[in-house]
Amino acid sequence: MPIKLRSGKIINKYFKDENQPFKLILAPEKFCSKKDVYIDFDRASREWRKNKISLGEGMFRYKK
């Protein structure tokens, strides 16, 4: 099965598990547990902007 890379190049090689150029390492389940987290992004944005001056087009400068 050919593999198309982001660059557009197509590779026709098939790697067996023991010959793969990378090794997949999975984290234990205890690190992947889901937690209930609530983030108020509007408030976070207001707090972040408190000490900055908007220069337009997504650019900011710190207030002196």
CHARMM-style PDB file with segment names, atoms N, HN, CA, C and O in Angstrom:
ATOM      1  N   MET     1       0.846  -1.174   0.000  1.00  0.00      PROA
ATOM      2  CA  MET     1       0.000   0.000   0.000  1.00  0.00      PROA
ATOM      3  C   MET     1       0.893   1.240   0.000  1.00  0.00      PROA
ATOM      4  O   MET     1       1.694   1.407   0.920  1.00  0.00      PROA
ATOM      5  N   PRO     2       0.780   2.111  -1.001  1.00  0.00      PROA
ATOM      6  CA  PRO     2       1.621   3.313  -1.053  1.00  0.00      PROA
ATOM      7  C   PRO     2       1.213   4.325   0.014  1.00  0.00      PROA
ATOM      8  O   PRO     2       0.039   4.439   0.365  1.00  0.00      PROA
ATOM      9  N   ILE     3       2.192   5.046   0.515  1.00  0.00      PROA
ATOM     10  HN  ILE     3       3.146   4.953   0.230  1.00  0.00      PROA
ATOM     11  CA  ILE     3       1.968   6.061   1.543  1.00  0.00      PROA
ATOM     12  C   ILE     3       2.291   7.419   0.943  1.00  0.00      PROA
ATOM     13  O   ILE     3       3.386   7.619   0.416  1.00  0.00      PROA
ATOM     14  N   LYS     4       1.335   8.367   1.017  1.00  0.00      PROA
ATOM     15  HN  LYS     4       0.446   8.204   1.445  1.00  0.00      PROA
ATOM     16  CA  LYS     4       1.565   9.707   0.494  1.00  0.00      PROA
ATOM     17  C   LYS     4       2.012  10.613   1.643  1.00  0.00      PROA
ATOM     18  O   LYS     4       1.316  10.726   2.652  1.00  0.00      PROA
ATOM     19  N   LEU     5       3.164  11.252   1.493  1.00  0.00      PROA
ATOM     20  HN  LEU     5       3.730  11.160   0.674  1.00  0.00      PROA
ATOM     21  CA  LEU     5       3.695  12.145   2.509  1.00  0.00      PROA
ATOM     22  C   LEU     5       3.134  13.549   2.330  1.00  0.00      PROA
ATOM     23  O   LEU     5       2.555  13.858   1.289  1.00  0.00      PROA
ATOM     24  N   ARG     6       3.303  14.409   3.348  1.00  0.00      PROA
ATOM     25  HN  ARG     6       3.774  14.158   4.194  1.00  0.00      PROA
ATOM     26  CA  ARG     6       2.826  15.790   3.254  1.00  0.00      PROA
ATOM     27  C   ARG     6       3.492  16.543   2.117  1.00  0.00      PROA
ATOM     28  O   ARG     6       2.893  17.457   1.550  1.00  0.00      PROA
ATOM     29  N   SER     7       4.700  16.184   1.778  1.00  0.00      PROA
ATOM     30  HN  SER     7       5.187  15.442   2.238  1.00  0.00      PROA
ATOM     31  CA  SER     7       5.422  16.850   0.690  1.00  0.00      PROA
ATOM     32  C   SER     7       4.888  16.453  -0.682  1.00  0.00      PROA
ATOM     33  O   SER     7       5.259  17.053  -1.690  1.00  0.00      PROA
ATOM     34  N   GLY     8       4.016  15.440  -0.725  1.00  0.00      PROA
ATOM     35  HN  GLY     8       3.715  14.952   0.094  1.00  0.00      PROA
ATOM     36  CA  GLY     8       3.478  14.965  -1.983  1.00  0.00      PROA
ATOM     37  C   GLY     8       4.188  13.724  -2.501  1.00  0.00      PROA
ATOM     38  O   GLY     8       3.705  13.063  -3.421  1.00  0.00      PROA
ATOM     39  N   LYS     9       5.336  13.409  -1.910  1.00  0.00      PROA
ATOM     40  HN  LYS     9       5.728  13.946  -1.164  1.00  0.00      PROA
ATOM     41  CA  LYS     9       6.105  12.238  -2.320  1.00  0.00      PROA
ATOM     42  C   LYS     9       5.352  10.972  -1.912  1.00  0.00      PROA
ATOM     43  O   LYS     9       4.755  10.917  -0.837  1.00  0.00      PROA
ATOM     44  N   ILE    10       5.385   9.968  -2.768  1.00  0.00      PROA
ATOM     45  HN  ILE    10       5.870  10.013  -3.641  1.00  0.00      PROA
ATOM     46  CA  ILE    10       4.708   8.708  -2.484  1.00  0.00      PROA
ATOM     47  C   ILE    10       5.752   7.626  -2.257  1.00  0.00      PROA
ATOM     48  O   ILE    10       6.658   7.443  -3.071  1.00  0.00      PROA
ATOM     49  N   ILE    11       5.620   6.910  -1.143  1.00  0.00      PROA
ATOM     50  HN  ILE    11       4.884   7.059  -0.482  1.00  0.00      PROA
ATOM     51  CA  ILE    11       6.531   5.819  -0.794  1.00  0.00      PROA
ATOM     52  C   ILE    11       5.785   4.508  -0.987  1.00  0.00      PROA
ATOM     53  O   ILE    11       4.677   4.339  -0.477  1.00  0.00      PROA
ATOM     54  N   ASN    12       6.381   3.590  -1.711  1.00  0.00      PROA
ATOM     55  HN  ASN    12       7.281   3.727  -2.125  1.00  0.00      PROA
ATOM     56  CA  ASN    12       5.742   2.302  -1.984  1.00  0.00      PROA
ATOM     57  C   ASN    12       6.251   1.194  -1.076  1.00  0.00      PROA
ATOM     58  O   ASN    12       5.966   0.022  -1.320  1.00  0.00      PROA
ATOM     59  N   LYS    13       6.995   1.539  -0.039  1.00  0.00      PROA
ATOM     60  HN  LYS    13       7.227   2.491   0.159  1.00  0.00      PROA
ATOM     61  CA  LYS    13       7.531   0.525   0.863  1.00  0.00      PROA
ATOM     62  C   LYS    13       6.486   0.160   1.914  1.00  0.00      PROA
ATOM     63  O   LYS    13       5.637   0.973   2.278  1.00  0.00      PROA
ATOM     64  N   TYR    14       6.566  -1.055   2.383  1.00  0.00      PROA
ATOM     65  HN  TYR    14       7.256  -1.716   2.087  1.00  0.00      PROA
ATOM     66  CA  TYR    14       5.754  -1.496   3.504  1.00  0.00      PROA
ATOM     67  C   TYR    14       6.710  -1.945   4.596  1.00  0.00      PROA
ATOM     68  O   TYR    14       7.572  -2.791   4.358  1.00  0.00      PROA
ATOM     69  N   PHE    15       6.566  -1.395   5.771  1.00  0.00      PROA
ATOM     70  HN  PHE    15       5.866  -0.708   5.964  1.00  0.00      PROA
ATOM     71  CA  PHE    15       7.440  -1.744   6.887  1.00  0.00      PROA
ATOM     72  C   PHE    15       6.741  -2.748   7.791  1.00  0.00      PROA
ATOM     73  O   PHE    15       5.616  -2.520   8.235  1.00  0.00      PROA
ATOM     74  N   LYS    16       7.409  -3.849   8.057  1.00  0.00      PROA
ATOM     75  HN  LYS    16       8.323  -4.034   7.696  1.00  0.00      PROA
ATOM     76  CA  LYS    16       6.902  -4.792   9.047  1.00  0.00      PROA
ATOM     77  C   LYS    16       7.139  -4.191  10.424  1.00  0.00      PROA
ATOM     78  O   LYS    16       7.941  -3.269  10.574  1.00  0.00      PROA
ATOM     79  N   ASP    17       6.446  -4.709  11.423  1.00  0.00      PROA
ATOM     80  HN  ASP    17       5.795  -5.458  11.301  1.00  0.00      PROA
ATOM     81  CA  ASP    17       6.562  -4.161  12.775  1.00  0.00      PROA
ATOM     82  C   ASP    17       8.005  -4.116  13.261  1.00  0.00      PROA
ATOM     83  O   ASP    17       8.410  -3.150  13.909  1.00  0.00      PROA
ATOM     84  N   GLU    18       8.778  -5.143  12.958  1.00  0.00      PROA
ATOM     85  HN  GLU    18       8.449  -5.927  12.432  1.00  0.00      PROA
ATOM     86  CA  GLU    18      10.158  -5.183  13.454  1.00  0.00      PROA
ATOM     87  C   GLU    18      11.107  -4.304  12.641  1.00  0.00      PROA
ATOM     88  O   GLU    18      12.227  -4.051  13.083  1.00  0.00      PROA
ATOM     89  N   ASN    19      10.692  -3.836  11.473  1.00  0.00      PROA
ATOM     90  HN  ASN    19       9.782  -4.041  11.114  1.00  0.00      PROA
ATOM     91  CA  ASN    19      11.557  -3.020  10.618  1.00  0.00      PROA
ATOM     92  C   ASN    19      11.125  -1.559  10.516  1.00  0.00      PROA
ATOM     93  O   ASN    19      11.663  -0.819   9.692  1.00  0.00      PROA
ATOM     94  N   GLN    20      10.185  -1.139  11.318  1.00  0.00      PROA
ATOM     95  HN  GLN    20       9.748  -1.741  11.988  1.00  0.00      PROA
ATOM     96  CA  GLN    20       9.695   0.238  11.219  1.00  0.00      PROA
ATOM     97  C   GLN    20      10.788   1.226  11.613  1.00  0.00      PROA
ATOM     98  O   GLN    20      11.568   0.952  12.526  1.00  0.00      PROA
ATOM     99  N   PRO    21      10.854   2.390  10.925  1.00  0.00      PROA
ATOM    100  CA  PRO    21      11.882   3.383  11.238  1.00  0.00      PROA
ATOM    101  C   PRO    21      11.581   4.176  12.510  1.00  0.00      PROA
ATOM    102  O   PRO    21      12.344   5.068  12.879  1.00  0.00      PROA
ATOM    103  N   PHE    22      10.492   3.859  13.167  1.00  0.00      PROA
ATOM    104  HN  PHE    22       9.872   3.134  12.867  1.00  0.00      PROA
ATOM    105  CA  PHE    22      10.136   4.533  14.415  1.00  0.00      PROA
ATOM    106  C   PHE    22       9.560   3.496  15.364  1.00  0.00      PROA
ATOM    107  O   PHE    22       9.197   2.395  14.950  1.00  0.00      PROA
ATOM    108  N   LYS    23       9.478   3.852  16.630  1.00  0.00      PROA
ATOM    109  HN  LYS    23       9.773   4.746  16.966  1.00  0.00      PROA
ATOM    110  CA  LYS    23       8.926   2.934  17.609  1.00  0.00      PROA
ATOM    111  C   LYS    23       7.777   3.628  18.318  1.00  0.00      PROA
ATOM    112  O   LYS    23       7.955   4.720  18.859  1.00  0.00      PROA
ATOM    113  N   LEU    24       6.619   3.023  18.325  1.00  0.00      PROA
ATOM    114  HN  LEU    24       6.474   2.136  17.886  1.00  0.00      PROA
ATOM    115  CA  LEU    24       5.439   3.578  18.962  1.00  0.00      PROA
ATOM    116  C   LEU    24       5.448   3.207  20.435  1.00  0.00      PROA
ATOM    117  O   LEU    24       5.478   2.029  20.790  1.00  0.00      PROA
ATOM    118  N   ILE    25       5.422   4.221  21.285  1.00  0.00      PROA
ATOM    119  HN  ILE    25       5.397   5.178  20.996  1.00  0.00      PROA
ATOM    120  CA  ILE    25       5.416   3.992  22.726  1.00  0.00      PROA
ATOM    121  C   ILE    25       4.142   4.608  23.280  1.00  0.00      PROA
ATOM    122  O   ILE    25       3.921   5.811  23.144  1.00  0.00      PROA
ATOM    123  N   LEU    26       3.314   3.800  23.897  1.00  0.00      PROA
ATOM    124  HN  LEU    26       3.494   2.822  24.008  1.00  0.00      PROA
ATOM    125  CA  LEU    26       2.065   4.290  24.463  1.00  0.00      PROA
ATOM    126  C   LEU    26       2.229   4.522  25.955  1.00  0.00      PROA
ATOM    127  O   LEU    26       2.873   3.738  26.652  1.00  0.00      PROA
ATOM    128  N   ALA    27       1.635   5.611  26.436  1.00  0.00      PROA
ATOM    129  HN  ALA    27       1.112   6.248  25.870  1.00  0.00      PROA
ATOM    130  CA  ALA    27       1.674   5.915  27.865  1.00  0.00      PROA
ATOM    131  C   ALA    27       0.705   4.985  28.593  1.00  0.00      PROA
ATOM    132  O   ALA    27      -0.295   4.554  28.019  1.00  0.00      PROA
ATOM    133  N   PRO    28       0.999   4.680  29.845  1.00  0.00      PROA
ATOM    134  CA  PRO    28       0.079   3.849  30.625  1.00  0.00      PROA
ATOM    135  C   PRO    28      -1.272   4.545  30.786  1.00  0.00      PROA
ATOM    136  O   PRO    28      -1.364   5.769  30.684  1.00  0.00      PROA
ATOM    137  N   GLU    29      -2.307   3.767  31.035  1.00  0.00      PROA
ATOM    138  HN  GLU    29      -2.233   2.773  31.117  1.00  0.00      PROA
ATOM    139  CA  GLU    29      -3.663   4.307  31.174  1.00  0.00      PROA
ATOM    140  C   GLU    29      -3.770   5.358  32.270  1.00  0.00      PROA
ATOM    141  O   GLU    29      -4.559   6.294  32.142  1.00  0.00      PROA
ATOM    142  N   LYS    30      -2.998   5.226  33.340  1.00  0.00      PROA
ATOM    143  HN  LYS    30      -2.358   4.465  33.444  1.00  0.00      PROA
ATOM    144  CA  LYS    30      -3.137   6.164  34.455  1.00  0.00      PROA
ATOM    145  C   LYS    30      -2.772   7.596  34.044  1.00  0.00      PROA
ATOM    146  O   LYS    30      -3.232   8.549  34.672  1.00  0.00      PROA
ATOM    147  N   PHE    31      -1.955   7.758  33.002  1.00  0.00      PROA
ATOM    148  HN  PHE    31      -1.581   6.984  32.492  1.00  0.00      PROA
ATOM    149  CA  PHE    31      -1.604   9.089  32.530  1.00  0.00      PROA
ATOM    150  C   PHE    31      -2.652   9.647  31.578  1.00  0.00      PROA
ATOM    151  O   PHE    31      -2.663  10.846  31.303  1.00  0.00      PROA
ATOM    152  N   CYS    32      -3.522   8.796  31.078  1.00  0.00      PROA
ATOM    153  HN  CYS    32      -3.512   7.821  31.301  1.00  0.00      PROA
ATOM    154  CA  CYS    32      -4.506   9.210  30.077  1.00  0.00      PROA
ATOM    155  C   CYS    32      -5.898   9.400  30.663  1.00  0.00      PROA
ATOM    156  O   CYS    32      -6.870   9.488  29.912  1.00  0.00      PROA
ATOM    157  N   SER    33      -6.016   9.464  31.978  1.00  0.00      PROA
ATOM    158  HN  SER    33      -5.227   9.391  32.588  1.00  0.00      PROA
ATOM    159  CA  SER    33      -7.341   9.593  32.574  1.00  0.00      PROA
ATOM    160  C   SER    33      -7.933  10.963  32.274  1.00  0.00      PROA
ATOM    161  O   SER    33      -7.216  11.960  32.193  1.00  0.00      PROA
ATOM    162  N   LYS    34      -9.254  10.997  32.109  1.00  0.00      PROA
ATOM    163  HN  LYS    34      -9.837  10.187  32.174  1.00  0.00      PROA
ATOM    164  CA  LYS    34      -9.942  12.246  31.800  1.00  0.00      PROA
ATOM    165  C   LYS    34     -10.329  12.944  33.092  1.00  0.00      PROA
ATOM    166  O   LYS    34     -10.703  12.304  34.075  1.00  0.00      PROA
ATOM    167  N   LYS    35     -10.233  14.267  33.074  1.00  0.00      PROA
ATOM    168  HN  LYS    35      -9.930  14.787  32.276  1.00  0.00      PROA
ATOM    169  CA  LYS    35     -10.593  15.066  34.238  1.00  0.00      PROA
ATOM    170  C   LYS    35     -11.587  16.122  33.804  1.00  0.00      PROA
ATOM    171  O   LYS    35     -11.529  16.608  32.674  1.00  0.00      PROA
ATOM    172  N   ASP    36     -12.503  16.483  34.696  1.00  0.00      PROA
ATOM    173  HN  ASP    36     -12.551  16.089  35.614  1.00  0.00      PROA
ATOM    174  CA  ASP    36     -13.451  17.550  34.407  1.00  0.00      PROA
ATOM    175  C   ASP    36     -12.771  18.881  34.668  1.00  0.00      PROA
ATOM    176  O   ASP    36     -12.454  19.212  35.811  1.00  0.00      PROA
ATOM    177  N   VAL    37     -12.549  19.638  33.610  1.00  0.00      PROA
ATOM    178  HN  VAL    37     -12.807  19.369  32.682  1.00  0.00      PROA
ATOM    179  CA  VAL    37     -11.885  20.931  33.713  1.00  0.00      PROA
ATOM    180  C   VAL    37     -12.752  21.964  33.020  1.00  0.00      PROA
ATOM    181  O   VAL    37     -13.196  21.754  31.892  1.00  0.00      PROA
ATOM    182  N   TYR    38     -12.993  23.079  33.694  1.00  0.00      PROA
ATOM    183  HN  TYR    38     -12.632  23.250  34.611  1.00  0.00      PROA
ATOM    184  CA  TYR    38     -13.759  24.166  33.101  1.00  0.00      PROA
ATOM    185  C   TYR    38     -12.839  25.368  32.975  1.00  0.00      PROA
ATOM    186  O   TYR    38     -12.260  25.811  33.967  1.00  0.00      PROA
ATOM    187  N   ILE    39     -12.699  25.898  31.779  1.00  0.00      PROA
ATOM    188  HN  ILE    39     -13.169  25.539  30.974  1.00  0.00      PROA
ATOM    189  CA  ILE    39     -11.871  27.076  31.544  1.00  0.00      PROA
ATOM    190  C   ILE    39     -12.743  28.153  30.933  1.00  0.00      PROA
ATOM    191  O   ILE    39     -13.352  27.941  29.885  1.00  0.00      PROA
ATOM    192  N   ASP    40     -12.809  29.301  31.575  1.00  0.00      PROA
ATOM    193  HN  ASP    40     -12.314  29.474  32.427  1.00  0.00      PROA
ATOM    194  CA  ASP    40     -13.561  30.444  31.051  1.00  0.00      PROA
ATOM    195  C   ASP    40     -12.608  31.225  30.149  1.00  0.00      PROA
ATOM    196  O   ASP    40     -11.839  32.056  30.632  1.00  0.00      PROA
ATOM    197  N   PHE    41     -12.656  30.965  28.850  1.00  0.00      PROA
ATOM    198  HN  PHE    41     -13.281  30.290  28.458  1.00  0.00      PROA
ATOM    199  CA  PHE    41     -11.720  31.572  27.910  1.00  0.00      PROA
ATOM    200  C   PHE    41     -11.952  33.072  27.760  1.00  0.00      PROA
ATOM    201  O   PHE    41     -11.006  33.819  27.509  1.00  0.00      PROA
ATOM    202  N   ASP    42     -13.198  33.523  27.910  1.00  0.00      PROA
ATOM    203  HN  ASP    42     -13.966  32.917  28.114  1.00  0.00      PROA
ATOM    204  CA  ASP    42     -13.470  34.962  27.821  1.00  0.00      PROA
ATOM    205  C   ASP    42     -12.788  35.703  28.967  1.00  0.00      PROA
ATOM    206  O   ASP    42     -12.170  36.747  28.757  1.00  0.00      PROA
ATOM    207  N   ARG    43     -12.902  35.163  30.170  1.00  0.00      PROA
ATOM    208  HN  ARG    43     -13.404  34.315  30.340  1.00  0.00      PROA
ATOM    209  CA  ARG    43     -12.254  35.793  31.332  1.00  0.00      PROA
ATOM    210  C   ARG    43     -10.735  35.719  31.206  1.00  0.00      PROA
ATOM    211  O   ARG    43     -10.036  36.683  31.519  1.00  0.00      PROA
ATOM    212  N   ALA    44     -10.230  34.590  30.753  1.00  0.00      PROA
ATOM    213  HN  ALA    44     -10.798  33.807  30.499  1.00  0.00      PROA
ATOM    214  CA  ALA    44      -8.785  34.430  30.581  1.00  0.00      PROA
ATOM    215  C   ALA    44      -8.255  35.444  29.573  1.00  0.00      PROA
ATOM    216  O   ALA    44      -7.181  36.012  29.769  1.00  0.00      PROA
ATOM    217  N   SER    45      -9.001  35.672  28.500  1.00  0.00      PROA
ATOM    218  HN  SER    45      -9.874  35.210  28.341  1.00  0.00      PROA
ATOM    219  CA  SER    45      -8.585  36.642  27.488  1.00  0.00      PROA
ATOM    220  C   SER    45      -8.578  38.054  28.066  1.00  0.00      PROA
ATOM    221  O   SER    45      -7.648  38.823  27.819  1.00  0.00      PROA
ATOM    222  N   ARG    46      -9.618  38.399  28.841  1.00  0.00      PROA
ATOM    223  HN  ARG    46     -10.372  37.774  29.042  1.00  0.00      PROA
ATOM    224  CA  ARG    46      -9.671  39.736  29.467  1.00  0.00      PROA
ATOM    225  C   ARG    46      -8.502  39.940  30.422  1.00  0.00      PROA
ATOM    226  O   ARG    46      -7.884  41.005  30.422  1.00  0.00      PROA
ATOM    227  N   GLU    47      -8.196  38.945  31.227  1.00  0.00      PROA
ATOM    228  HN  GLU    47      -8.698  38.081  31.227  1.00  0.00      PROA
ATOM    229  CA  GLU    47      -7.085  39.054  32.180  1.00  0.00      PROA
ATOM    230  C   GLU    47      -5.752  39.188  31.445  1.00  0.00      PROA
ATOM    231  O   GLU    47      -4.889  39.965  31.855  1.00  0.00      PROA
ATOM    232  N   TRP    48      -5.584  38.437  30.368  1.00  0.00      PROA
ATOM    233  HN  TRP    48      -6.284  37.806  30.035  1.00  0.00      PROA
ATOM    234  CA  TRP    48      -4.340  38.473  29.600  1.00  0.00      PROA
ATOM    235  C   TRP    48      -4.148  39.833  28.946  1.00  0.00      PROA
ATOM    236  O   TRP    48      -3.021  40.319  28.846  1.00  0.00      PROA
ATOM    237  N   ARG    49      -5.251  40.460  28.493  1.00  0.00      PROA
ATOM    238  HN  ARG    49      -6.166  40.065  28.574  1.00  0.00      PROA
ATOM    239  CA  ARG    49      -5.174  41.748  27.796  1.00  0.00      PROA
ATOM    240  C   ARG    49      -5.033  42.941  28.741  1.00  0.00      PROA
ATOM    241  O   ARG    49      -4.782  44.053  28.275  1.00  0.00      PROA
ATOM    242  N   LYS    50      -5.184  42.748  30.039  1.00  0.00      PROA
ATOM    243  HN  LYS    50      -5.388  41.845  30.417  1.00  0.00      PROA
ATOM    244  CA  LYS    50      -5.159  43.868  30.994  1.00  0.00      PROA
ATOM    245  C   LYS    50      -3.888  44.701  30.897  1.00  0.00      PROA
ATOM    246  O   LYS    50      -3.957  45.926  30.999  1.00  0.00      PROA
ATOM    247  N   ASN    51      -2.748  44.084  30.705  1.00  0.00      PROA
ATOM    248  HN  ASN    51      -2.693  43.089  30.623  1.00  0.00      PROA
ATOM    249  CA  ASN    51      -1.486  44.826  30.687  1.00  0.00      PROA
ATOM    250  C   ASN    51      -0.898  44.933  29.276  1.00  0.00      PROA
ATOM    251  O   ASN    51       0.317  45.048  29.112  1.00  0.00      PROA
ATOM    252  N   LYS    52      -1.775  44.895  28.252  1.00  0.00      PROA
ATOM    253  HN  LYS    52      -2.761  44.801  28.385  1.00  0.00      PROA
ATOM    254  CA  LYS    52      -1.297  44.973  26.875  1.00  0.00      PROA
ATOM    255  C   LYS    52      -2.072  46.016  26.081  1.00  0.00      PROA
ATOM    256  O   LYS    52      -3.216  46.332  26.408  1.00  0.00      PROA
ATOM    257  N   ILE    53      -1.443  46.549  25.035  1.00  0.00      PROA
ATOM    258  HN  ILE    53      -0.514  46.292  24.769  1.00  0.00      PROA
ATOM    259  CA  ILE    53      -2.064  47.493  24.114  1.00  0.00      PROA
ATOM    260  C   ILE    53      -2.179  46.787  22.766  1.00  0.00      PROA
ATOM    261  O   ILE    53      -1.195  46.260  22.247  1.00  0.00      PROA
ATOM    262  N   SER    54      -3.394  46.783  22.201  1.00  0.00      PROA
ATOM    263  HN  SER    54      -4.193  47.212  22.623  1.00  0.00      PROA
ATOM    264  CA  SER    54      -3.600  46.141  20.909  1.00  0.00      PROA
ATOM    265  C   SER    54      -3.034  47.020  19.802  1.00  0.00      PROA
ATOM    266  O   SER    54      -3.341  48.209  19.726  1.00  0.00      PROA
ATOM    267  N   LEU    55      -2.203  46.426  18.941  1.00  0.00      PROA
ATOM    268  HN  LEU    55      -1.953  45.460  19.003  1.00  0.00      PROA
ATOM    269  CA  LEU    55      -1.621  47.140  17.806  1.00  0.00      PROA
ATOM    270  C   LEU    55      -2.367  46.817  16.516  1.00  0.00      PROA
ATOM    271  O   LEU    55      -2.028  47.353  15.461  1.00  0.00      PROA
ATOM    272  N   GLY    56      -3.367  45.960  16.582  1.00  0.00      PROA
ATOM    273  HN  GLY    56      -3.642  45.525  17.440  1.00  0.00      PROA
ATOM    274  CA  GLY    56      -4.119  45.540  15.410  1.00  0.00      PROA
ATOM    275  C   GLY    56      -3.534  44.290  14.797  1.00  0.00      PROA
ATOM    276  O   GLY    56      -2.371  43.957  15.026  1.00  0.00      PROA
ATOM    277  N   GLU    57      -4.351  43.595  14.011  1.00  0.00      PROA
ATOM    278  HN  GLU    57      -5.295  43.865  13.825  1.00  0.00      PROA
ATOM    279  CA  GLU    57      -3.944  42.374  13.316  1.00  0.00      PROA
ATOM    280  C   GLU    57      -3.350  41.322  14.253  1.00  0.00      PROA
ATOM    281  O   GLU    57      -2.416  40.613  13.879  1.00  0.00      PROA
ATOM    282  N   GLY    58      -3.890  41.220  15.465  1.00  0.00      PROA
ATOM    283  HN  GLY    58      -4.649  41.796  15.768  1.00  0.00      PROA
ATOM    284  CA  GLY    58      -3.449  40.189  16.403  1.00  0.00      PROA
ATOM    285  C   GLY    58      -2.130  40.458  17.092  1.00  0.00      PROA
ATOM    286  O   GLY    58      -1.572  39.561  17.723  1.00  0.00      PROA
ATOM    287  N   MET    59      -1.610  41.693  16.984  1.00  0.00      PROA
ATOM    288  HN  MET    59      -2.064  42.422  16.471  1.00  0.00      PROA
ATOM    289  CA  MET    59      -0.339  42.037  17.630  1.00  0.00      PROA
ATOM    290  C   MET    59      -0.613  42.866  18.879  1.00  0.00      PROA
ATOM    291  O   MET    59      -1.549  43.665  18.915  1.00  0.00      PROA
ATOM    292  N   PHE    60       0.216  42.667  19.904  1.00  0.00      PROA
ATOM    293  HN  PHE    60       0.976  42.018  19.876  1.00  0.00      PROA
ATOM    294  CA  PHE    60       0.067  43.374  21.168  1.00  0.00      PROA
ATOM    295  C   PHE    60       1.416  43.877  21.642  1.00  0.00      PROA
ATOM    296  O   PHE    60       2.463  43.347  21.270  1.00  0.00      PROA
ATOM    297  N   ARG    61       1.370  44.923  22.480  1.00  0.00      PROA
ATOM    298  HN  ARG    61       0.519  45.353  22.782  1.00  0.00      PROA
ATOM    299  CA  ARG    61       2.569  45.454  23.116  1.00  0.00      PROA
ATOM    300  C   ARG    61       2.242  45.622  24.590  1.00  0.00      PROA
ATOM    301  O   ARG    61       1.128  46.013  24.940  1.00  0.00      PROA
ATOM    302  N   TYR    62       3.199  45.332  25.449  1.00  0.00      PROA
ATOM    303  HN  TYR    62       4.103  45.015  25.165  1.00  0.00      PROA
ATOM    304  CA  TYR    62       2.980  45.491  26.879  1.00  0.00      PROA
ATOM    305  C   TYR    62       2.867  46.963  27.243  1.00  0.00      PROA
ATOM    306  O   TYR    62       3.549  47.814  26.672  1.00  0.00      PROA
ATOM    307  N   LYS    63       1.980  47.252  28.216  1.00  0.00      PROA
ATOM    308  HN  LYS    63       1.426  46.561  28.679  1.00  0.00      PROA
ATOM    309  CA  LYS    63       1.889  48.618  28.732  1.00  0.00      PROA
ATOM    310  C   LYS    63       3.115  48.886  29.576  1.00  0.00      PROA
ATOM    311  O   LYS    63       3.689  47.968  30.163  1.00  0.00      PROA
ATOM    312  N   LYS    64       3.517  50.145  29.637  1.00  0.00      PROA
ATOM    313  HN  LYS    64       3.051  50.891  29.160  1.00  0.00      PROA
ATOM    314  CA  LYS    64       4.695  50.497  30.443  1.00  0.00      PROA
ATOM    315  C   LYS    64       4.301  50.905  31.825  1.00  0.00      PROA
ATOM    316  OT1 LYS    64       5.163  51.234  32.640  1.00  0.00      PROA
TER     317      LYS     64
END
